[in-house]
Amino acid sequence: MELKGKKIIIVGERDGVQGPAIEACVKSAGGEPVLVQTQCFV
């Protein structure tokens, strides 16, 4: 997937993949995270 130059909203999960981990992947793929949150879904 080409993320270069795209703005990304990231919602991670506390017990799964957390927001900062997804943010690191998005940045390495050239995307620009504009909102990063980690939520707890119960």
Secondary structure by P-SEA (a helix, b strand, c coil): cccccbbbbbbbbcccccaaaaaaaaaaacccccbbbbbbcc
